Amino acid sequence: MNIKIIDLMAQSGIKFGTSGARGLSDHMTDFICYAYTRGFLQYLQNSGKDTGSGRKVAIAGDLRPSTDRIMQAVGSAAVDMKYGVINCGKIPSPAIALYGLEKKNSTVMVTGSHIPDDRNGIKFNTITGEISKEDETGIKQQQIIIDDDLFDKHGYFLAKTSPDNWTVNDDAAEMYVQRYLNVFSSTALSGKKIGLYQHSAVGRDILFNIFKGLGAEVIKLGFSEKFVPVDTEAMREEDERLAKEWIRKYSFDAIISTDGDGDRPLISDEKGMWLRGDIAGILCAHFLGSDSINIPVSCNSAAEKCGFFKEVRRTRIGSPYVISSMLDAINDGFGVVVGYEANGGFLTASAIEVNGKTLKALPTRDAVIVQIGIMILAESAGKTVSQLVANLPARFTASDRVKDFPLEESSVILAGFSSGDVCRDNENIENVFGSLCGKVASVDHTDGVRITFENSEVIHLRPSGNAPEFRCYNEAGSQQRVKEMNKACIDVLEGMRR
């Protein structure tokens, strides 16, 4: 069978973007996963980007029920293309990315991140890190040849298949743990009592080993065999309630966790309040002594108002845009260049000196550095986590999404605010949101529609890039107000659904 990846995308409905391929796990058949992996590897060969150590592919996955099957399909595609396959087991996305950077191997992570367990996905990394928008386009254009006798009519392998030597290699997991234990002191968090919300996060054991290794007392909480779709940008009421209950019971200095694949951090203060990702990002960047921070347009404006950084660069939403901006900052001569996203994922483009030791660059979303950085920053300042947050400018953010909202419908709504006629667009916005926020001051179309009102409140609307969801981000001067705004905006969007 001869097929082009972009045509297969259209036929299958499995979207392929910068985060890789994502969709319902039942639709991500062995054939689809095998084909997309072949397209990725063929692109690396054709573009000259496959110049690593002996043509090897390292594969890892999260804890979803469909992950093992998809990992095997990915591995089979690599073997059929004459690659050596390294099964790194169930580890966080940043851990497999780090392993690929260190070993000069391309890597594949099977994960759907925070989305429900009836879905899954595949993330691709080259030997230099995450695939770029240019890489994404190149992969889509690949024309591949597949022996369709391998699959039944439903797209599953006719014979159960698994690559040779499919035993788990623990090197990537250990490398990720040592990344932090080799840089930070074994007593860096001595005296700290930390709760570890395990749920179904793939890195829950790794997190325990790291924080225990830094001297903290770590108590495990909330273990789940069933996958829990924790979204760090839209926390469930259950998770907010649990954090407060655990704080009352154990008197933690903080509670830590991540999303399903371990690239987005969760950290609470000593009162059980989860920090927003873009607030956690400011504190971590400050701890690292960053002079250039690179962040999406959706992030909290306290980044500029706090005065910690020489420059703040704003980008479209998505780690490839943040990475591109970081590279520009390095080329412009900045020394400590980092980036973060509203979901909390933190990226380092520079090697950073910490207490006379070097933390190597990891230009992909990571969770652990945020949690370590905030805890050590609080200790060195003699403050609690909540006091660190209170010292920042009083700008509060909230976000949520309307699920099962087709892209076609959200695009029509945004088009009504984006005609190019400023007066008409502002009038349309005020007709929908004026009773909530008043007059429009400015509109930013960098990614979706970000509206700043004359009262300094913000409504930012955009479709999700990897799921049929319509996201809303809000910013206001108090926590209560921003939550009210976010709920009201979500109600408005629900009412606009066809």
N, C-alpha and C positions, 0 to 999 in steps of 0.2 A: 504494500500500500504506500502510495506517494501522497503526502499531505503537507500543507503549509500551516504553520502554527496559528497564524492569525485567522485562517479559515476554520481550524478546529475550535478556536475560541468561540467563533460565531455559531458553529454547529452545536457545541456542547453547552453553551451558556456559562462556562467556567471562566470568569474574567481573569485576565493576566495583567498585572500591573507591577509597580515597583516593589510592592511588598510580596510579590510572587503571585501564585495562583490561589484563589479562594473560592469556595462554594460549598453546597451541601455535600456531605461526605458520600452519600449514595450516588451523587453525580460525578464525584471524583473517582471514577473507576480506575482499575489497574491500567487500562489502556491510556486514559487521559494523563495520569501521573507519569507513566512510562514515556509518553510522547513529549510532554513538556520538559522532562529531564533531558531527553535526547536533544530537543531543540536548544536548551541551555548549553549543553556540552558542545554541541556542534557549533554554536555561535562562538564559544570560547576558542575553538580550534580555528575557525574561519577568520576570526578577528585578531589572531595572534596573542590573545590574552591567556592562553593556556600554556604558560611557560613556567609552571611551578615544579615541585619536586616529584618527578617520576610519574606524572599523570595519575594522581590519586584524588579521590573524592571522599570527604568525610561527611557522614550523615548522622543527624540526631533528630529527636522528636520530643513532643510534649506527652501529656498523660491522657489524651482523648482515646476513646475506644477504637477509632479507625486509624490511629497513628501507626501501629505496627504494620498493618497491611500496606499503607502508603509508603512507609520507609522501605519495605521490601520491593515494591514496584520501582521506586527510585533507584535502589541498589541494583536491581536487575538491568535497568536501562544503562547504568554506568558500566556494569560488567560487559554487556553486549557491545559497548563502544570501546572495550579494551582498557578500561580504567581499573586501577586497584581501588577497593572499597574499604573504608574504615568505619565501622559501626561504633559511634561514640555514645550510643545509648540515649537515655532520657535526661537531657541536660538543658539549661537555659540557652536561648538564642544567642546572647552575647558570649557564652562560653564556646559554642561551636564556631562563632565568628572569630574569636580570639585565637582558637586553635588553627584555623585556616590562615590567619595572618602570620602566625609564628612559624607554621610548617610549610607555608607557601603552597597550600592545597585549596582548590575550590571546595565549597561546602554547601550542604543543603540541610535546611531545618524544616521538618514537617510540623506545622503548627497552625492553628487558627487564631492564636493569640487569645483575645478576650471574648471572642464570639461564642455562642452556644455550642454544645458538644455534638449537635447534629450537623455541624459544619467542620471543615478543616482547611488546611492550606499548605503551600510549599513556598519557603523563602530560599532564594538563591544568592550565594555570595561568590565573588571571584577571589583570586589570591590577594587582591588589594582591598577587599571589603565588600560592602553592599553593592548590588548592581545599580547603575545609574539610569537616568531616563534614556540616555543613548543606548545603553545595554538592553534595556527593555524593548526599545524599538527594534534592535538587531535580532533579539530572540524571536520576536513575533514574525519576522520576515523569513525565518529558517524553513526550508523545504526538507522534510525528513522522509526517510524510507523505513517502513516498519513491516515486519513479517506478521501479517494479520492472522496467521495460523496459530499464533501464540494465545489468542483470546477467543472467548466464546461470544455469542451474539450480544451479550449484555456488557461486554468490555472487561471481563475478568479473566485472569489466566486460566487456561484449560487445565494446566497441571500446576499444583502448588509449587511455588518457586521461592528460593531464597539464595542470595549470593553465597559463594563459598566463604568459609571463615567468618561467619556472621556472628561470632561471639563479640561481646561488648568490650571495647578498649576504653579504659578509664582515664587515659592520659589527658583528654580535654577537660574533664571534670576537675582533675587535680591541678592542671595548669591554671584554671580559673580561680580556684581557692588560693593557690600560691601567689597569684597576681596581687592579692591584697595582704596576705600574711607576710610576704617578703618586703613590703613597703611600710606597712604600719606596725607599730610596736605590739608585742604580745600583751602589753598592759594598757594599750590605748583606750580601752573601754572598761578597765577595771572599776568596780563599784557601780557599774550601770546594770540595771535590771530591765531586760528587754523581752517583750512578748513576741513570739513568732507565729503569726497567723498562717498556718500551713495550707489550708483548704486543698486544692488540687494543683497548686503551683509546682511546676516541674523542678524548680530549684530549691524546694523547701529543705532538703537535707544539706545542700550546699550552703544555704544561708546559715543554717545552724552551725556548721563547721567553721565558717568564716567568723561569725560573731563570737562564738566560743573561743576561737583562736586568738581573738583580740582582747580577751579577758572578761567579756561580759557574762553575766548570769542570764541564760536564755531559757525561757519556758515555752514549750510547744503548745499550740492552741488550734482548735478548729480543724483537725485533720479530716479529710474527706476522700473516700474511695471514688465517689461519683464526681465527675467534672463539674466545677463551679465557675461560671462565666463572670469572673470579677473584672470589671471595666474601671480603670483608675480615673477615667473622665466622667463616669456616671455611676457613682457608688450606690449600691443598693441600701435601702433603709435598714435591712438586716445587718449589713456590715457596719453601719454607723452605730446601731444599737449594741452589737457585740463588742465593739471597741470600748464603749463606755462601761459595759458590764465587766470586762476584763480589767480595766483600770481600777474600778472600785474594789474588785476582788484581790488584785495582786499589787497595786500601786507601782506600775511600771514607769520607767522614765520615758519609754516610747514603745510602740508596737510596730513591727515591720512585716511586710509581705510584698508580693508582686502579683502581676497578672499571670495568666496561665503559662506563658513561655519565658517569664522571668526577665523581660527587657524593660518593663515599666514598674517603677517602685511605688510602694505604699509605705508611708511612715506617719504615725500619729504623734501628737504631743502627749504630755503627761496627764492631760485631761481627757484623752480618748477622742480628740478631734483629728480626723485625717487631714493632712496637709494637701492642698491642691498641688498638682505636679509642677505648675509654673512658679509657685512660691518655693517649693522644695528646690527647684532648679536655681533660683536666685541665690539661695543660701549655700548650695553646693559650689556654685561658680565663685562665690565670695570666698569660701573656704580655700579653694584652689588658687586664689590670687589671679583670677582671669582678668585680662585686659580687654578682650574682645569676646562678646557673647553673641551667638547667632541663633535666632529664635523665630518661629512662625508668627504670622500676624495675629493669631488667635491668643497669644500669651499675654499675661497680665502686664499692664503698663507700669507696675512698680519696678520693673526692670530698668526703665529709664529714670524714674523718679527717685530711686534709692541712692544714686550717685556712686555706686561701687565700681563702675566699669568705665574704661576710657571710651568705649563705643558699644552700641547695641545695633545689630543688623537684623532687619525683619525680612522674612522670606514667606513663600507659599508654604502651606501645610504639607508635611511629609519629610522624612529624614533625608532623601536625596537632595532636596533643596537646602536643607540645613548644612549638609556635608559640602555642597558646592559653595555655599557662602563662607564656610569655615576655611576652605582652601583659598578663597579669595583673600580672606583676612590674613592668612599666613603669607601669601604672596605680597601683601601690602605691608609686611614687616611686623605684625603683632606677635607677641611672644607666647602668651598663654591663651590659646584659642579653644573655646568650648562651644557647645550648643545644647539646647534642651528643647523639649516640646511640652505642650500643655498636658499631655498624658504622663509627664514625668521622666520619660526616657532621656538619658543624659549621654552626650557624645563628647569625646575628647579628641581633638585634632593634633594636639601638641604633646610631646613628652613633658611631664610636669615634675619638678623637684619637690619632694615632700620630706621634710626632716633629713635632708642630705641623701635621700634615695630617689630613684627615678620611677615614676608611674608612667609606663609606656602609653602611647596614644591608643585609643580604642574607638575609632570613628563609626560606631554603631550604637544603637540604643542600649543603655546599661542601667541597671537598677541599683547595684550594690554600692557604687561610689557615692550615690546620693545619700544613702542611709548612713554610711560611715562618715561622710563629710559633715552632715548635720549633727551627728552625735558628738564628734570631736570638736566641732565649732562651738557647740553649746558648752562642752566641758571647759574648753580653753577660755571662753568668755565668762565663765561662772554663772551661766544662765540656764534656764530650762528651755525646752524646745518652743513652748508657747511664748516665752519672752523674746526669743529670736524673731519669731513671726511678728510679735507686737511692735518691734522696733522698725519694721518695714513700713513704707507709706501705706495708708489705709485704703487699699484697693482690693476688693474682694471679687472672686470669680466663681461662676457655677456653670455647669454644662449638663446637657442631657440630650437624648435623641428620640425621635419617633421611629419605631421599628417598622419594617415591612412597608417602607415608603419608597416606591419606585423612583429611579433617577429621572425618568421622563416627567413625573409630576413635580418633583422639587425644582427641576430646571425651569418649568413654566412659571412657577412662583417667583424664582429669582429673576427671571427675565422681566417681570413686571416692575422690578426695582432697578433695572440695569439697561434701560433703553438708550441711554446716552443723553437724553434730555433731562438735565439736572432738576429743573423745576417740576417736571412731570414725575420723575422718580421720587423726589422728596415728598410730593403730594401723595403718591401711592403709598409710600412708607408711613406717612403720618396718618393716612386713612386706616391703616392696619394697626399701627403701634403708637400712634400719637396720644391716645388716652392713657397709655401706660408710661410713656417716657417724654412726651412733649414734642418740641420742634427739633428737626434734624440740623446738626451742625456740619457734619461731613460724612462722606461715604467712601469706603475703601473697597475696591473690587479686586484686590490682589488674589484672593482665594475665597470665592463665594461673595457674600455681601456683608461687610462689617460697617455698621452704622453707629456713629457717635452722635449723641444728642446734645443739645445745648446745656443740659444739666450734668454733662460728663458721663452719663451712663451709656453702656454699649450693648448692642444686640448684634451678634455675628451669626449668620445663617450659611450653612454649606452642606451639600450632600456628602455622606461618607465616601471615601475613595475605595473602600473594600467590602462594603455591605450595603444592602438596600435600606439605608437609614438616612434620615434628615437630622442633622446635628444643629444644636443651638448653643452658643457660648454667650455668656453675659458677664458684664463687669459693672460694679456699683460701689458706693462708699461704705456699705455695711453688709455684714453677712446675712442679716435678716432680709434686707432689701433685695440682694442679688438672688436669694432663693425664691423670693416672691416673684421677681421678674422672670426667672427661668421657668417656673411652673406656669406663669401666665403665657409666656411665649410658646411653650410646648402645647398648651391648650389651644392657642391660636392656630398653630400648625396642624394639630389634629383636626380642627374644624375646617381647614382648607383642603384636607384630603378628599380626593374624588370618591 
